[in-house]
Amino acid sequence: MSVEDWFNKRWYPEEGKRGSSLPLLAPLESLYGMVSGRRRRQSLENPPEPLPVPVIVVGNITAGGAGKTPLVAELARWLRERGRNPGIISRGYGGKARQYPYQVTAQSHPLECGDEPLMLHLVTGLPVMVSPNRAEAAQALVDYHQCDVILSDDGLQHYQLWRSLEICVVDGHRGLGNGKLLPRGPLREPAERLRQVDLVVANGEPEEQVKLQCGELLEFQMKLEPASWHQFNLDQTSTVKLASGPEPGPCHGVAAIGNPQRFFRELHQLGFRVTEQAFADHHQFTPQELHFDGETPVIMTMKDAVKCRDFWQSHWWALEVKANLPDVFYQKIHQHLQQFSENDQ
């Protein structure tokens, strides 16, 4: 069992089981809370310089995945369909570029830009800029691409970045876990932070425990649904969107995301008998790790597929998911953009 698995089993107990509050880590939790609280207060006392365009931050308050990246991709599509020129920024976790800000291209390698930024560029076709200094990345999108809306994939706790709207995503199955701050629990910030963001989105139908934790704050519900099947072209820099995927049956499900079980459940719902191959979030694959039995289909997330394109096999498939949100959510986004425009005049 990896360290990540060990903590997840205690942070996010299985249904009907008690999690661990890890009391021995209470002093570290207190220290983390003091530091994160001070950073938050400093940002409120000395806010960063505003940007000339709306900046929408999509993040969460828990460690690990909650579904924010598919929401960013869907927001980007929605904005472009309405005549906007959005751009996406990211820290580029897992990558290290020679210089920043780094513009993601189809030829970029995940070790340079990170897996999520590359996936976002490939599935949206939009400019994606990476930098540990997200404000720098946002300014670059405005300067070089004339972007009129900036979407930040994660960054809710990156207070050096000015933001006009905050969206927090909560996993409807795992919620806030045991409710403790890191490292005693999964929380990057206290649960009260949910009351300070503009919009809270539940990824999936919230379970009873999640409803108890978040209550009326869960204003919107997002559903991640299978959207399309992809395989990489021979040039390995673009994907082919296919009309259908592999026939339901035995498969190896590969996931190196914050919550692999969510992906495996989707495959089961599509009729596959899944041999689960879970890896740590952002894991960098080697070809040997994905050599299973013969020609049994290997199905992975788009985020994982971009890390495997250099050694892509014909019986491998990538499943893209689409975020579906209620109309009232988009109405809130529209109202925000209108209000920003009016205030800017």
C-alpha positions in Angstrom: 0.0 0.0 0.0 1.4 3.4 -1.0 1.5 6.4 1.4 -1.2 8.0 -0.6 -3.5 4.9 -0.3 -2.8 4.7 3.5 -3.9 8.3 4.0 -6.9 8.1 1.7 -8.2 5.1 3.6 -8.1 7.1 6.8 -9.2 10.5 5.4 -12.1 9.0 3.3 -13.6 6.0 5.2 -15.6 3.5 3.2 -19.4 3.6 3.6 -20.4 2.1 6.9 -16.9 2.3 8.3 -15.3 4.7 10.7 -12.4 6.7 9.5 -9.4 7.6 11.6 -9.0 11.1 13.1 -5.2 10.5 13.3 -4.8 12.3 16.7 -1.0 12.0 16.6 -1.0 14.4 13.7 -3.0 17.1 15.5 0.1 19.3 16.2 0.9 19.3 12.4 -2.7 20.0 11.6 -2.6 23.0 13.9 0.6 24.3 12.3 -0.8 23.9 8.8 -4.0 25.7 9.9 -2.0 28.6 11.3 0.1 29.0 8.1 -2.8 28.7 5.6 -4.9 31.0 7.7 -2.2 33.6 7.8 -1.8 33.4 4.0 -5.5 33.9 3.5 -5.6 37.0 5.9 -2.6 38.5 4.1 -4.3 38.2 0.8 -7.4 40.0 2.1 -5.3 42.8 3.6 -3.0 43.2 0.6 -5.0 41.9 -2.4 -3.1 41.3 -5.7 -3.4 43.7 -8.6 -6.6 43.1 -10.6 -6.4 41.9 -14.2 -8.3 43.7 -17.0 -10.4 40.6 -17.7 -12.5 38.2 -15.6 -10.6 35.5 -13.8 -12.6 32.4 -12.9 -10.8 30.1 -10.5 -12.1 26.5 -10.4 -10.6 24.6 -7.4 -11.4 22.6 -4.3 -10.5 22.6 -0.6 -9.5 19.0 -0.4 -6.4 17.2 -1.5 -6.8 15.0 -4.5 -9.2 15.2 -7.4 -12.8 16.4 -7.1 -13.6 16.9 -10.8 -12.4 20.4 -11.4 -10.5 19.9 -14.7 -13.6 18.5 -16.6 -15.5 21.5 -15.3 -12.8 23.9 -16.6 -12.9 22.2 -20.0 -16.7 22.5 -20.2 -16.7 26.1 -19.1 -14.1 26.8 -21.8 -16.3 25.3 -24.5 -19.4 27.1 -23.2 -17.6 30.5 -23.3 -16.2 29.9 -26.8 -19.6 28.9 -28.1 -20.8 32.3 -26.9 -18.2 34.3 -28.8 -15.7 34.7 -25.9 -12.0 34.1 -26.2 -11.1 32.1 -23.1 -7.7 31.0 -22.0 -6.6 28.5 -19.4 -3.9 28.8 -16.8 -2.4 26.1 -14.5 0.5 25.6 -12.2 1.5 22.6 -14.3 1.8 20.1 -11.5 4.2 17.3 -12.4 6.0 19.3 -15.1 9.1 21.4 -15.1 9.6 23.8 -18.1 12.9 25.4 -19.0 11.3 28.8 -18.6 7.9 30.3 -17.5 5.3 31.3 -18.5 5.2 28.2 -20.7 2.7 27.9 -23.5 1.4 24.4 -24.0 1.3 23.0 -27.6 0.3 19.7 -29.0 4.0 18.8 -29.1 4.5 19.6 -25.4 5.6 16.8 -23.1 3.8 16.2 -19.7 7.2 16.4 -18.0 7.4 20.0 -19.2 3.9 21.2 -18.7 2.1 18.6 -16.5 -0.6 16.1 -17.6 -3.7 18.2 -17.0 -2.6 21.3 -19.0 -1.7 19.2 -22.0 -5.0 17.3 -21.8 -6.9 20.6 -21.6 -5.1 22.0 -24.6 -5.8 18.8 -26.7 -9.5 18.5 -25.8 -10.4 22.2 -26.1 -7.9 23.6 -28.6 -7.6 26.7 -26.5 -4.4 28.5 -25.4 -3.1 27.1 -22.1 -0.4 28.8 -20.2 1.6 27.2 -17.3 3.5 28.9 -14.5 4.0 28.5 -10.8 3.1 32.2 -10.8 -0.5 32.0 -12.1 -0.8 35.8 -12.4 2.1 35.8 -14.8 0.5 33.1 -16.9 -2.8 35.0 -16.9 -1.1 38.2 -18.0 0.7 36.3 -20.8 -2.7 35.0 -22.2 -4.1 38.6 -22.2 -0.9 40.0 -23.8 -0.2 37.3 -26.5 -3.7 35.8 -27.2 -6.0 38.7 -26.3 -8.0 36.4 -24.1 -11.0 38.1 -22.6 -11.7 35.5 -19.9 -9.2 33.5 -17.9 -10.0 30.1 -16.4 -7.7 28.8 -13.7 -7.5 25.0 -13.3 -7.1 24.7 -9.5 -5.5 27.7 -7.7 -8.2 28.4 -5.1 -5.4 28.6 -2.5 -3.0 30.5 -4.8 -3.8 33.9 -3.4 -1.2 35.8 -5.4 -3.7 35.4 -8.3 -6.5 38.0 -8.4 -9.8 36.4 -9.1 -13.2 37.8 -10.0 -15.2 34.6 -9.3 -14.4 31.4 -7.3 -15.9 28.0 -8.0 -15.3 25.2 -5.5 -15.9 21.6 -6.5 -16.9 19.0 -3.9 -16.8 15.3 -4.6 -20.4 14.1 -4.0 -19.1 10.7 -2.8 -16.1 11.6 -0.7 -17.1 15.1 0.4 -14.7 16.6 3.0 -13.6 13.2 4.3 -13.0 13.2 8.0 -13.2 17.0 8.1 -9.6 17.6 9.3 -6.9 19.8 7.8 -3.8 18.4 6.2 -2.0 16.1 7.1 -4.6 14.8 9.6 -7.3 15.0 7.0 -7.7 16.0 3.3 -8.7 19.6 3.8 -6.4 22.3 2.4 -8.6 25.0 4.1 -11.3 24.8 6.8 -14.8 23.8 5.7 -15.9 27.4 6.4 -14.1 28.4 3.3 -17.1 27.1 1.3 -19.1 30.0 2.6 -16.6 32.5 1.1 -16.5 31.2 -2.5 -19.1 32.3 -5.1 -20.3 29.0 -6.3 -20.1 25.4 -4.9 -20.6 22.5 -7.2 -21.2 18.9 -6.1 -19.6 16.4 -8.5 -22.3 13.7 -8.5 -25.3 13.1 -6.3 -24.2 14.1 -2.8 -24.3 11.2 -0.3 -25.9 11.8 3.1 -22.7 12.3 4.9 -21.7 15.0 2.3 -25.0 16.7 2.7 -24.5 16.8 6.5 -21.0 18.3 5.9 -22.0 20.9 3.3 -25.8 21.3 3.7 -27.4 24.1 1.6 -24.0 25.2 0.3 -24.2 22.5 -2.4 -26.1 24.8 -4.8 -25.3 23.0 -8.1 -24.8 19.4 -9.1 -22.5 18.3 -11.9 -22.6 15.0 -13.6 -19.5 13.6 -15.4 -20.7 11.4 -18.2 -18.7 9.5 -20.9 -18.5 11.7 -23.9 -16.2 10.2 -26.6 -13.6 7.6 -27.2 -10.1 8.6 -28.4 -6.9 7.0 -29.7 -3.8 8.7 -30.7 -2.8 9.4 -34.3 0.5 8.0 -35.7 2.0 11.5 -35.1 1.2 11.0 -31.4 0.4 14.7 -31.0 -3.3 14.5 -31.8 -6.2 12.2 -31.0 -8.8 10.6 -33.2 -12.3 10.9 -31.9 -14.1 7.6 -32.6 -17.8 6.9 -33.1 -17.6 4.0 -30.7 -15.2 2.4 -28.3 -14.2 -1.2 -27.5 -17.0 -3.8 -27.1 -18.1 -4.1 -23.5 -16.4 -7.1 -21.8 -13.1 -7.7 -20.0 -10.8 -4.7 -19.8 -7.9 -3.2 -17.8 -9.0 0.1 -16.4 -6.0 2.4 -15.8 -6.4 5.6 -13.7 -3.8 7.8 -12.1 -6.2 10.5 -10.8 -7.2 11.7 -7.4 -10.2 9.3 -7.1 -9.6 6.3 -9.4 -12.7 4.5 -8.2 -14.9 7.1 -9.9 -13.4 6.2 -13.3 -13.8 2.5 -12.6 -17.4 2.9 -11.6 -18.0 4.6 -15.0 -16.5 1.7 -16.8 -18.6 -0.8 -14.9 -21.7 1.3 -15.8 -20.8 1.0 -19.5 -20.8 -2.8 -19.2 -17.1 -3.5 -18.8 -15.7 -6.2 -16.5 -12.8 -4.1 -15.1 -9.5 -5.3 -13.8 -8.6 -2.2 -11.8 -5.1 -0.7 -12.3 -4.9 2.3 -9.9 -1.8 4.5 -9.7 -1.0 7.6 -7.6 -2.3 10.9 -8.9 -0.1 12.3 -11.8 1.9 9.0 -12.0 4.3 9.0 -14.9 3.8 5.7 -16.7 6.5 3.4 -18.3 5.6 1.0 -21.1 6.3 -2.0 -18.9 3.6 -0.9 -16.4 0.9 -1.2 -19.0 1.9 -4.5 -20.6 -1.0 -6.8 -19.4 -2.4 -9.9 -20.9 -2.5 -10.0 -24.7 -4.9 -7.8 -26.6 -7.4 -7.2 -23.8 -8.5 -3.5 -24.1 -6.7 -1.1 -21.9 -9.0 1.9 -21.1 -7.6 5.0 -19.4 -8.6 8.6 -18.7 -7.6 11.3 -21.1 -5.4 12.8 -18.4 -3.5 9.5 -18.3 -3.5 8.9 -22.1 -1.4 12.1 -22.8 1.4 10.6 -20.7 1.3 7.3 -22.7 1.2 8.6 -26.3 5.0 8.1 -26.9 4.3 4.3 -26.6 0.7 4.1 -27.5 -0.8 0.7 -28.5 -3.6 0.0 -30.9 -5.7 -1.8 -28.2 -5.5 1.1 -25.8 -8.4 3.6 -25.5 -8.9 6.9 -23.8 -12.3 7.9 -22.5 -13.2 11.5 -22.4 -15.8 12.6 -19.9 -18.1 15.7 -20.2 -19.3 17.8 -17.3 -23.1 18.4 -17.4 -24.4 21.3 -15.3 -27.8 22.8 -14.8 -28.8 25.9 -16.8 -28.9 28.0 -13.6 -25.2 27.5 -13.2 -24.5 29.0 -16.6 -26.9 31.8 -15.8 -24.7 32.7 -12.8 -21.6 32.7 -15.0 -23.4 34.9 -17.6 -24.5 37.3 -14.9 -20.9 37.6 -13.5 -19.5 38.3 -17.0 -22.2 41.0 -17.6 -21.5 42.6 -14.2 -17.8 42.6 -14.8 -18.3 44.3 -18.2 -20.6 46.9 -16.7 -18.2 47.7 -13.9 -15.3 47.9 -16.3 -17.0 50.6 -18.4 
